[in-house]
């Protein structure tokens, strides 16, 4: 059977083959993201890959229904959409390499990687798969005359633990890489250069540039900022960044985690996203004749983000622990309001020179799937433009202390209800995706509801 391939000109294929030869590559990791943001793929030996680098590879569609612990998620009762199962024999998906993402990986001996899109065996993009979803939103923006540029800021924790020692401790009382908290601390940043410089080097080898390294507000918590890129590349870089951080930390004897809230109290880990729309060389969010530097289009986009914030929270906060991060004055975007430069609101506009004018969404956690998060933001923002919405006056003051403001949902169950009922989600992201994603989140809720936690045992055992 002849397999579909991404359009790849002879020059792109020649460049890939040249890297294979020059770097002495022995194998290529062809991988993409599943619904949870985990990498799924396989190594292909060089002799096979270089025959036709753009050829699709086979990956069983079971990866679309594996939960975060690799258990097969059962088809929900009454579910009518695409859901691979034993009944369908777990047929193959076509993993189509996107050669623009091909890169050698010096920190994996003799290896390279390339990101892929998942299509069915007839060559049709699977609408439920995250990279395809973001592509559709990028295409929608292009159809409106816009190029979306985005940048992610990731926070994460690092522990002096191996994966085995962390599990042996039940993931409790883990030893931080360093003790104490010094937010923006210069000495701490210097002391931890061994790790952060290794991460920077690894990312650089993948074509991912780190714009800033910041010691954050928790013990051994870091924030690393990525540079603005076109939306699909921005999501690719976020995905590759998390892959690199985990592997480099592991190679140095540490364990890293992007969980949104690993312990009670203190700060959680965010994924703040900066975004702007461009028409050619012009930033359409910028207007130097307005009082605040924002154009009408920028205001419409903001209105779309705020209007859809609650119904898209299930994407921005995809797991049970995601909602532990949403606490007062926690630097998380919990309150539905927008502002100029004010970090207490969910949506923050940053104005000034045209190249720097942008809008930040502070609601997503570091545990979010970057492809889905960026797709949801584009859906909300583009809807705001197409619907000619206005966000009203920019908020001033401490939004956390304002009980009149709406807040994000308090639980994943509540968030999924809002997501499934969202007219914008169903129209822009597609009913098939909404049904599939909602089902995967409901199964996550069911798993949690059936679990007996340490808190429940310590509180009730022998007392009731």
MIFI-850922 format. One record per residue (C-alpha): residue in one letter; x, y, z; chain. Coordinates in nm, 4 decimals. Each point is the difference from the previous one (the first is absolute). Layout:
// MIFI-850922
  rest        px        py        pz  kette
     A         X         Y         Z      A
...
This chain:
// MIFI-850922
  rest        px        py        pz  kette
     X    0.0000    0.0000    0.0000      A
     X    0.1299    0.3455   -0.0897      A
     X   -0.0045    0.2232    0.3045      A
     X   -0.0798    0.3731   -0.0011      A
     X    0.2749    0.2477    0.0737      A
     X    0.0314    0.3641    0.0900      A
     X    0.0871    0.2157   -0.2970      A
     X    0.3807   -0.0073    0.0073      A
     X    0.2081    0.1383   -0.2784      A
     X    0.3219   -0.1565   -0.1171      A
     X    0.2032    0.2664    0.1782      A
     X   -0.1578   -0.0812    0.3404      A
     X    0.0608   -0.3707   -0.0461      A
     X    0.3583    0.0642   -0.1107      A
     X    0.0632    0.2126    0.3111      A
     X   -0.1270   -0.2779    0.2260      A
     X    0.2200   -0.2583   -0.1725      A
     X    0.2993    0.2321    0.0291      A
     X   -0.0513    0.0301    0.3773      A
     X   -0.0358   -0.3764    0.0307      A
     X    0.3366   -0.0391   -0.1723      A
     X    0.1865    0.2881    0.1629      A
     X   -0.1140   -0.0746    0.3564      A
     X    0.0336   -0.3746   -0.0294      A
     X   -0.3631   -0.0510    0.0957      A
     X   -0.0901   -0.3617    0.0657      A
     X   -0.3696    0.0357    0.0826      A
     X   -0.2821    0.2546   -0.0211      A
     X   -0.2726    0.0446    0.2592      A
     X   -0.3268    0.0683   -0.1830      A
     X   -0.2373    0.1323    0.2629      A
     X   -0.3087    0.2094    0.0630      A
     X   -0.2246    0.0920    0.2873      A
     X   -0.2956   -0.1883    0.1417      A
     X   -0.3017    0.1712    0.1540      A
     X    0.1754    0.0382    0.3382      A
     X    0.3125    0.1628   -0.1453      A
     X    0.2174   -0.3114    0.0363      A
     X    0.2365   -0.0972   -0.2817      A
     X   -0.0955   -0.3058   -0.2048      A
     X    0.2171   -0.1423   -0.2745      A
     X    0.2762   -0.2434   -0.0884      A
     X    0.3615   -0.0111   -0.1122      A
     X    0.0573   -0.0748   -0.3683      A
     X    0.3477   -0.1274   -0.1040      A
     X    0.1867    0.2324   -0.2306      A
     X    0.0160   -0.2441   -0.2918      A
     X   -0.3771   -0.0057   -0.0122      A
     X   -0.0697    0.3655    0.0763      A
     X    0.2377    0.1452   -0.2565      A
     X   -0.1619   -0.1926   -0.2871      A
     X   -0.2923    0.2424    0.0210      A
     X    0.0102    0.2355    0.3003      A
     X   -0.3491    0.1332   -0.0799      A
     X   -0.1646   -0.3428   -0.0083      A
     X   -0.2681   -0.0657    0.2601      A
     X    0.0793   -0.2444    0.2788      A
     X   -0.2506   -0.2340    0.1622      A
     X   -0.1074    0.0564    0.3607      A
     X   -0.2932   -0.1906    0.1512      A
     X   -0.2981    0.2220    0.0748      A
     X   -0.0104   -0.1382    0.3537      A
     X    0.2127    0.3026    0.0992      A
     X   -0.3124    0.2145   -0.0428      A
     X   -0.1789   -0.1829    0.2816      A
     X    0.2809   -0.0522    0.2505      A
     X   -0.0376    0.1890    0.3244      A
     X    0.2819    0.1818    0.1769      A
     X    0.1173   -0.3319    0.1514      A
     X   -0.0245   -0.1934   -0.3291      A
     X   -0.3195   -0.1843    0.0876      A
     X   -0.2487   -0.0352   -0.2843      A
     X   -0.2954    0.2312    0.0552      A
     X   -0.3290   -0.1869   -0.0622      A
     X   -0.2433    0.1475   -0.2488      A
     X   -0.2493    0.2038    0.2072      A
     X   -0.3585   -0.1215    0.0006      A
     X   -0.1980    0.1690   -0.2740      A
     X    0.3107    0.1427   -0.1666      A
     X   -0.0403    0.0081   -0.3784      A
     X    0.3216    0.1629   -0.1210      A
     X    0.3409   -0.1323   -0.0998      A
     X    0.1351   -0.2211    0.2777      A
     X    0.2516   -0.2752   -0.0863      A
     X   -0.0657   -0.3285    0.1788      A
     X    0.0572   -0.3733   -0.0117      A
     X   -0.3237   -0.0227   -0.1977      A
     X    0.1617    0.1986   -0.2811      A
     X    0.3244   -0.1935    0.0388      A
     X    0.2094    0.3066    0.0878      A
     X    0.0895    0.0737   -0.3593      A
     X    0.2914    0.2156   -0.1112      A
     X    0.0225    0.3748   -0.0143      A
     X    0.2398    0.1605   -0.2454      A
     X    0.2645    0.2069    0.1777      A
     X    0.1003    0.2551   -0.2629      A
     X    0.3406    0.1582    0.0669      A
     X    0.0104    0.3773   -0.0266      A
     X    0.3530    0.0441   -0.1317      A
     X    0.0075    0.3649    0.1073      A
     X    0.0329   -0.1337    0.3570      A
     X    0.2822   -0.2467   -0.0709      A
     X    0.2971    0.0432    0.2310      A
     X    0.2953   -0.1990    0.1256      A
     X   -0.0045   -0.0640    0.3742      A
     X    0.3601    0.0041    0.1269      A
     X   -0.1045   -0.1018    0.3506      A
     X   -0.1469   -0.3266   -0.1296      A
     X    0.2934   -0.1910   -0.1487      A
     X   -0.0185   -0.0221   -0.3767      A
     X   -0.3568    0.1185   -0.0164      A
     X   -0.2255    0.2551   -0.1633      A
     X   -0.3699    0.0749    0.0328      A
     X   -0.2829    0.1279   -0.2117      A
     X   -0.3525    0.0974    0.1010      A
     X   -0.2967   -0.1475   -0.1794      A
     X   -0.3711    0.0428   -0.0634      A
     X   -0.2387   -0.2906    0.0406      A
     X   -0.2243   -0.0906   -0.2955      A
     X   -0.2228   -0.2988   -0.0649      A
     X    0.0970   -0.2680   -0.2523      A
     X   -0.1766    0.1918   -0.2774      A
     X    0.2246    0.2998    0.0630      A
     X   -0.2638    0.2151    0.1729      A
     X    0.1076    0.2057    0.3020      A
     X   -0.1507   -0.1367    0.3215      A
     X   -0.1862    0.3003    0.1400      A
     X    0.0303   -0.1256    0.3574      A
     X    0.3803    0.0083   -0.0026      A
     X    0.1453    0.3195    0.1512      A
     X    0.2481    0.1123   -0.2672      A
     X   -0.2673   -0.0340   -0.2680      A
     X   -0.2371    0.2075    0.2113      A
     X    0.2484    0.2840    0.0310      A
     X    0.0687   -0.0159   -0.3734      A
     X   -0.3700    0.0557   -0.0623      A
     X   -0.0001    0.3116    0.2205      A
     X    0.3130    0.1319   -0.1713      A
     X   -0.1726   -0.0507   -0.3342      A
     X   -0.3088    0.1801    0.1268      A
     X    0.2110    0.2967    0.1069      A
     X    0.1711   -0.0015   -0.3401      A
     X   -0.3395    0.0047   -0.1679      A
     X   -0.0717    0.3215    0.1896      A
     X    0.3304    0.1471   -0.1167      A
     X    0.1921   -0.0598    0.3240      A
     X    0.3154   -0.1794    0.1085      A
     X   -0.0083   -0.0886    0.3683      A
     X    0.3229    0.0421    0.1972      A
     X    0.0221   -0.1491    0.3478      A
     X    0.2514   -0.0605    0.2771      A
     X   -0.0243   -0.2233    0.3064      A
     X    0.1416    0.0472    0.3487      A
     X    0.0350   -0.3310    0.1842      A
     X    0.0437   -0.0558    0.3724      A
     X    0.1105   -0.3329    0.1462      A
     X    0.1546   -0.1588    0.3105      A
     X    0.3192   -0.2041    0.0288      A
     X    0.0719   -0.2512    0.2774      A
     X    0.3045   -0.1928    0.1215      A
     X   -0.1823   -0.3211   -0.0735      A
     X   -0.0055   -0.2664   -0.2647      A
     X   -0.3294   -0.1155   -0.1424      A
     X    0.0334   -0.3117    0.2167      A
     X    0.0775    0.1824    0.3257      A
     X   -0.2843    0.2458   -0.0572      A
     X   -0.2447   -0.2850   -0.0523      A
     X    0.1345   -0.1846    0.3051      A
     X   -0.0821    0.3096    0.2081      A
     X   -0.3478    0.0129   -0.1442      A
     X    0.1007    0.3335   -0.1574      A
     X   -0.0126    0.1575    0.3469      A
     X    0.2769    0.1905    0.1805      A
     X    0.2229    0.0048   -0.3060      A
     X    0.3370    0.1703    0.0452      A
     X    0.0210    0.3229   -0.2002      A
     X    0.3059    0.0554   -0.2129      A
     X    0.0813    0.2978    0.2243      A
     X   -0.1596    0.1174    0.3227      A
     X   -0.1544    0.3395    0.0552      A
     X   -0.1817    0.2370   -0.2301      A
     X    0.1565    0.3043   -0.1631      A
     X   -0.2255    0.1175   -0.2820      A
     X    0.2105    0.1632   -0.2715      A
     X    0.3000   -0.0753    0.2236      A
     X    0.3284    0.0609   -0.1785      A
     X    0.2029   -0.2250    0.2300      A
     X   -0.2475   -0.2828   -0.0342      A
     X   -0.0011    0.0389   -0.3780      A
     X    0.3807   -0.0209    0.0056      A
     X    0.0055   -0.3019    0.2295      A
     X   -0.2364   -0.1940   -0.2255      A
     X    0.1723    0.0751   -0.3298      A
     X    0.1157   -0.3609   -0.0263      A
     X   -0.3579   -0.1056   -0.0647      A
     X   -0.1382    0.3020   -0.1812      A
     X    0.2960    0.0346   -0.2366      A
     X   -0.0301   -0.3696   -0.0875      A
     X   -0.3676    0.0548   -0.0762      A
     X    0.0825    0.3046   -0.2116      A
     X    0.2586   -0.1969   -0.1970      A
     X   -0.2385   -0.2882   -0.0569      A
     X   -0.2734    0.2349   -0.1171      A
     X    0.2430    0.1862   -0.2253      A
     X    0.0871   -0.3277   -0.1715      A
     X   -0.3711   -0.0391   -0.0822      A
     X   -0.0233    0.3536   -0.1361      A
     X   -0.1820    0.1236    0.3114      A
     X    0.1427    0.3241    0.1390      A
     X   -0.0407    0.0901    0.3670      A
     X   -0.0659    0.3706    0.0472      A
     X    0.0311    0.0144    0.3797      A
     X    0.0710   -0.2243    0.3002      A
     X   -0.1709    0.1010    0.3239      A
     X    0.0143   -0.1567    0.3488      A
     X   -0.3669   -0.0155    0.0968      A
     X   -0.2023    0.0184    0.3206      A
     X    0.0284   -0.3601    0.1155      A
     X    0.2986   -0.2064    0.1183      A
     X    0.1889   -0.1099   -0.3119      A
     X   -0.2694    0.1478   -0.2205      A
     X    0.1080    0.1577   -0.3276      A
     X   -0.1583    0.2043   -0.2733      A
     X    0.1517   -0.0165   -0.3468      A
     X   -0.1370    0.2224   -0.2723      A
     X   -0.0060   -0.0995   -0.3659      A
     X    0.0215    0.2449   -0.2889      A
     X   -0.2992    0.1130   -0.2105      A
     X   -0.0686   -0.2233   -0.2991      A
     X   -0.2812   -0.0662   -0.2423      A
     X   -0.2682   -0.1922    0.1899      A
     X    0.0714   -0.3542   -0.1214      A
     X    0.3730    0.0405    0.0561      A
     X   -0.0684    0.1530    0.3428      A
     X   -0.1945   -0.3101    0.1025      A
     X    0.2683   -0.2267   -0.1471      A
     X    0.2605    0.1829    0.2054      A
     X   -0.2071   -0.0307    0.3165      A
     X   -0.0383   -0.3726   -0.0600      A
     X    0.3713   -0.0445   -0.0732      A
     X    0.0945    0.2164    0.2992      A
     X   -0.1862   -0.2214    0.2441      A
     X    0.1524   -0.3080   -0.1633      A
     X    0.3499    0.1464    0.0367      A
     X   -0.0439    0.1168    0.3605      A
     X   -0.1156   -0.3418    0.1172      A
     X    0.2765   -0.1871   -0.1811      A
     X    0.2819    0.2372    0.1033      A
     X   -0.1095    0.0062    0.3642      A
     X   -0.0115   -0.3796   -0.0047      A
     X    0.3488   -0.0218   -0.1528      A
     X    0.1353    0.2128    0.2875      A
     X   -0.1648   -0.2164    0.2663      A
     X   -0.3003    0.2252    0.0637      A
     X   -0.3726   -0.0249   -0.0575      A
     X   -0.1930    0.2905   -0.1491      A
     X   -0.3736    0.0536    0.0054      A
     X   -0.2392    0.2299   -0.1826      A
     X   -0.2883   -0.0950    0.2294      A
     X   -0.2074    0.3114    0.0654      A
     X    0.0032   -0.0335    0.3808      A
     X    0.2363   -0.2593    0.1516      A
     X   -0.0548    0.0994    0.3665      A
     X   -0.2566    0.1924    0.2058      A
     X    0.0684    0.3722    0.0409      A
     X    0.2487    0.2103   -0.1869      A
     X    0.0104    0.0515   -0.3722      A
     X   -0.0967   -0.2443   -0.2699      A
     X    0.1455   -0.0237   -0.3488      A
     X   -0.1502    0.2021   -0.2830      A
     X    0.0272    0.0143   -0.3757      A
     X   -0.0613    0.3651   -0.0790      A
     X   -0.0535    0.0594   -0.3711      A
     X    0.0782    0.3261   -0.1822      A
     X   -0.1704    0.0500   -0.3340      A
     X   -0.0468    0.2452   -0.2834      A
     X   -0.1427   -0.0003   -0.3516      A
     X    0.1914    0.1345   -0.2973      A
     X   -0.0927    0.1052   -0.3508      A
     X    0.3244   -0.0139   -0.1906      A
     X    0.2448    0.2129    0.1997      A
     X   -0.2746    0.1789    0.1926      A
     X   -0.1080   -0.0959    0.3530      A
     X   -0.3780    0.0407   -0.0202      A
     X   -0.0309    0.0250    0.3805      A
     X    0.2006    0.3239   -0.0017      A
     X   -0.1415    0.3490   -0.0523      A
     X    0.2216    0.2905    0.1016      A
     X   -0.2900    0.2426   -0.0432      A
     X   -0.2112   -0.1590    0.2757      A
     X    0.0325    0.0991    0.3653      A
     X    0.1146   -0.3454    0.1093      A
     X    0.1906   -0.1054   -0.3131      A
     X   -0.2536   -0.2708   -0.0870      A
     X   -0.1838   -0.0222   -0.3290      A
     X   -0.3662   -0.0886   -0.0401      A
     X    0.1099   -0.3442   -0.1207      A
     X    0.2082   -0.0468    0.3126      A
     X   -0.2961    0.0942    0.2173      A
     X   -0.2258   -0.2401   -0.1884      A
     X    0.2518   -0.2787    0.0508      A
     X    0.0172    0.0773    0.3731      A
     X   -0.3792   -0.0089    0.0208      A
     X    0.0020   -0.3424   -0.1623      A
     X    0.2550   -0.1277    0.2507      A
     X   -0.1899    0.1269    0.3032      A
     X   -0.3380   -0.1154   -0.1323      A
     X    0.1234   -0.3561   -0.0549      A
     X    0.2366   -0.0275    0.2965      A
     X   -0.2310   -0.2049    0.2204      A
     X   -0.1158   -0.2327   -0.2780      A
     X    0.3571   -0.0656   -0.1147      A
     X    0.1398   -0.0570    0.3491      A
     X   -0.0298   -0.3756   -0.0513      A
     X    0.2720    0.0384   -0.2644      A
     X    0.2120    0.2417    0.2029      A
     X   -0.0269   -0.2216    0.3110      A
     X   -0.0384   -0.3613   -0.1209      A
     X    0.0534   -0.2015    0.3185      A
     X   -0.1410   -0.0288    0.3521      A
     X    0.3024    0.1665    0.1613      A
     X   -0.0173    0.2863   -0.2494      A
     X   -0.2743    0.1582    0.2092      A
     X    0.2084   -0.0004    0.3193      A
     X    0.2065    0.2750   -0.1643      A
     X   -0.2962    0.2375   -0.0185      A
     X    0.0396    0.1664    0.3381      A
     X   -0.0238    0.3686    0.0996      A
     X    0.3126    0.2063   -0.0727      A
     X    0.1770   -0.3006   -0.1474      A
     X    0.1080    0.1682   -0.3265      A
     X   -0.2486   -0.2236   -0.1832      A
     X   -0.2577    0.1551   -0.2315      A
     X   -0.3075   -0.0837    0.2023      A
     X   -0.2141    0.3140   -0.0455      A
     X   -0.1787    0.0762   -0.3244      A
     X    0.1186    0.3507   -0.0790      A
     X    0.2572    0.1716   -0.2163      A
     X    0.2469    0.2701    0.0884      A
     X    0.2917    0.2022   -0.1212      A
     X    0.3079   -0.1512    0.1620      A
     X   -0.1850   -0.1210    0.3124      A
     X    0.0988   -0.3543    0.0990      A
     X   -0.3095   -0.0618    0.2143      A
     X   -0.2312   -0.0434   -0.3009      A
     X   -0.0220   -0.3035   -0.2242      A
     X    0.0631    0.2027   -0.3148      A
     X    0.2738    0.2617   -0.0072      A
     X    0.0785    0.2371   -0.2854      A
     X    0.3578    0.1201   -0.0391      A
     X    0.0330    0.3049   -0.2214      A
     X    0.2869    0.2183   -0.1169      A
     X    0.2015   -0.0367   -0.3208      A
     X   -0.1822   -0.1817   -0.2785      A
     X    0.2301   -0.3038    0.0118      A
     X   -0.0679   -0.0469    0.3731      A
     X   -0.3754    0.0635    0.0108      A
     X   -0.1684   -0.3246    0.0978      A
     X   -0.2612   -0.1665    0.2176      A
     X    0.0816   -0.2467    0.2771      A
     X   -0.2290   -0.2746    0.1269      A
     X    0.1011   -0.0997    0.3550      A
     X   -0.2568   -0.2746    0.0568      A
     X    0.1703   -0.3111   -0.1473      A
     X    0.2086   -0.2261    0.2203      A
     X    0.3334   -0.1516   -0.0951      A
     X   -0.1815   -0.3346   -0.0272      A
     X   -0.2005    0.1197   -0.3009      A
     X    0.0541   -0.1445   -0.3462      A
     X    0.1585    0.2917   -0.1909      A
     X   -0.1735   -0.0860   -0.3280      A
     X   -0.3434   -0.0026    0.1613      A
     X    0.0654    0.3075    0.2142      A
     X    0.1088    0.2100   -0.2970      A
     X   -0.2834   -0.1334   -0.2170      A
     X   -0.2583    0.0925    0.2642      A
     X    0.1420    0.3499    0.0390      A
     X   -0.0072    0.0564   -0.3743      A
     X   -0.3571   -0.1271   -0.0142      A
     X   -0.1100    0.2419    0.2702      A
     X    0.1914    0.2952   -0.1379      A
     X   -0.1080   -0.0510   -0.3618      A
     X   -0.3599   -0.0398    0.1123      A
     X    0.0294    0.3341    0.1795      A
     X    0.1177    0.1633   -0.3230      A
     X   -0.2624   -0.1625   -0.2207      A
     X   -0.2744    0.0884    0.2492      A
     X    0.1230    0.3595    0.0419      A
     X    0.0099   -0.0323    0.3786      A
     X    0.1223    0.2741    0.2331      A
     X    0.1702   -0.0843    0.3312      A
     X   -0.0998    0.3197    0.1804      A
     X    0.2281    0.2036    0.2198      A
     X    0.3290   -0.1459    0.1152      A
     X   -0.0140   -0.1201    0.3615      A
     X    0.2053    0.1775    0.2663      A
     X    0.0731   -0.1126    0.3549      A
     X    0.0313   -0.3447    0.1561      A
     X   -0.2302   -0.2335   -0.1935      A
     X    0.0567   -0.2745    0.2580      A
     X   -0.1788    0.2133    0.2599      A
     X   -0.2976    0.0849   -0.2220      A
     X   -0.2908   -0.2351    0.0736      A
     X   -0.2046    0.1513   -0.2833      A
     X    0.2216   -0.1596   -0.2634      A
     X   -0.0739   -0.3421   -0.1448      A
     X    0.2677   -0.2620    0.0590      A
     X    0.1179   -0.3104   -0.1811      A
     X   -0.1774   -0.3275    0.0884      A
     X    0.1016   -0.1534    0.3296      A
     X    0.0187   -0.3615   -0.1203      A
     X    0.0758   -0.1929   -0.3155      A
     X   -0.3541   -0.1419    0.0011      A
     X   -0.1502    0.3492   -0.0061      A
     X    0.2455    0.1102   -0.2670      A
     X   -0.0854   -0.2936   -0.2280      A
     X   -0.3705    0.0813    0.0231      A
     X    0.0694    0.3548   -0.1160      A
     X    0.2328   -0.1169   -0.2768      A
     X   -0.2440   -0.2518   -0.1459      A
     X   -0.2812    0.2573    0.0018      A
     X    0.2139    0.2737   -0.1568      A
     X   -0.1328    0.1245   -0.3326      A
     X    0.3405    0.1464   -0.0828      A
     X    0.1836   -0.3249    0.0751      A
     X   -0.2394   -0.2060   -0.2094      A
     X    0.0069    0.2451   -0.2905      A
     X    0.3709    0.0809   -0.0092      A
     X    0.1663   -0.3133    0.1394      A
     X   -0.2621   -0.2322   -0.1459      A
     X   -0.2654   -0.2206    0.1558      A
     X    0.2097   -0.3135   -0.0517      A
     X    0.2916    0.1414    0.1967      A
     X   -0.2229    0.1393    0.2758      A
     X   -0.1700   -0.3360    0.0419      A
     X    0.3292   -0.1909    0.0054      A
     X    0.1848    0.2384    0.2309      A
     X   -0.2959    0.0308    0.2363      A
     X   -0.0230   -0.3786    0.0247      A
     X    0.3697   -0.0331    0.0869      A
     X   -0.0342    0.2609    0.2760      A
     X   -0.3135   -0.1628    0.1420      A
     X    0.1866   -0.3297    0.0239      A
     X    0.2706    0.1859    0.1946      A
     X   -0.2678    0.1267    0.2410      A
     X   -0.1448   -0.3503    0.0370      A
     X    0.3432   -0.1414    0.0842      A
     X    0.0442    0.2618    0.2712      A
     X   -0.3494   -0.0444    0.1428      A
     X    0.0585   -0.3733    0.0407      A
     X    0.3401    0.0448    0.1710      A
     X    0.0479   -0.0063    0.3776      A
     X    0.2542    0.2700    0.0857      A
     X    0.2495    0.0299    0.2855      A
     X   -0.1996    0.2966    0.1294      A
     X   -0.3186   -0.2050    0.0228      A
     X    0.1693   -0.2871    0.1801      A
     X    0.1785    0.2189    0.2540      A
     X   -0.3117    0.2023    0.0679      A
     X   -0.2596   -0.2766    0.0302      A
     X    0.1709   -0.3353    0.0733      A
     X   -0.0872   -0.1167    0.3514      A
     X   -0.2106    0.3110    0.0660      A
     X   -0.3238   -0.0680   -0.1764      A
